[in-house]
Structure formats: C-alpha cells, structure tokens
Amino acid sequence: MSKYDKSFSVDEENIPSECPICGNDLLPTSEYIDIHYHADGIRTVLYCNNGDCNFKKVLSYETNKDVEKSMSEEDDEN
C-alpha cells in the first residue's frame, strides 16, 4: 500500500516558516518548493536548502485520479 492513498493539502497555518532542524528561514517560494511525480500522483514538498540539512515537509499530494477529475470538471465548465 502506498503512503499516499488519497489527495491532501496542508493548511497554511501548518506550514513552518523556520526549519525545525537548523533554524533556517523557510519561504514558500519556488526556491524552497519542489513539485514532482510520486507513486500515483503529484507531490509538493517544502524543503530546507541550508547545506546538509535534510528537512522536508510534504505540503500536498494529488492523485492522478483527482487530477484527471479536476481537469474534466474544468472542461465541462468551458
């Protein structure tokens, strides 16, 4: 079973502004965000880019099924 079996998104208040490991400022900008395919969907990850620090926090995961559903809903609206 996959770690991510359904789509989710972290509330803004749960997004850290400081790395809990090294204390580096974490800004939700493209410099600190990585979006990539993972398992059966797309994962958005906030990460610390301070040298050897390995802190990462998954901000959202959207399954391929949910992506296809939202795209078809957008097509229906147009």
N, C-alpha and C positions, 0 to 999 in steps of 0.2 A: 504494500500500500504506500502511496506517495505521501510525503509530509504535507503537501498542499493538495487536498482533495476538493476544495471549493474556493471560490474567489473571496478575497477580503481586502480591506483597506484600513490602515491605522488612522485613528483620529489625530487631528493636528496637535492636540494637547499631549499626545504620547510620543511625539517626535522630539528626540533630545536635541538641545541646542549646544550641548557640550559632550564630548566623548567621555563616557564613564571610566575608560581605562587610562587615558593620558591627559584628559582635560582640554584637548584641542577644541576650538570652536568648530561646530558643525553647522554649515549653512545649507538649507535645502535648495542648492543651485546645481547646475549641470556639472560643476567641478567635483561635487560630492555625491552625485546620484548616478547609478548605473542601472540601465534597463536592458534586460536580456531574456532570452528564452530559457525556461527551466521546466523540466518534466513535461507537463501537458499544458503549458501556458506561458504567460509573460510575467516576470518578477521585477519589481522596482526595489533597489537596495540603496540605502544611505550608508556611506562608509567614511571612515576616517583616513585621511591621506597623510598622516603625520608619521613619516618614516616607516618603522617596523610595526606600528600599531595595526592590529588586525580586527578592530571593531567594525562590525557590520550589523545593520538592522533592516529587516525586510519591511518595507513600507506598504507594499501592496502585491497582490498576486491575482491575476485574472486568467481563468482557464480558457483554453481555446474555444470551448463550447460557449462560454459567456461572451467572448469577443465576437464570435460569429453571430450570436443572438443580438447583440447591440448594433452590429453593422446592418443586419437585416431590418431592425427597427428603424434605423436611420433611413434606409432605402424606402421603407413604407411611408415615412413622413414626407419624403420628397416626391 
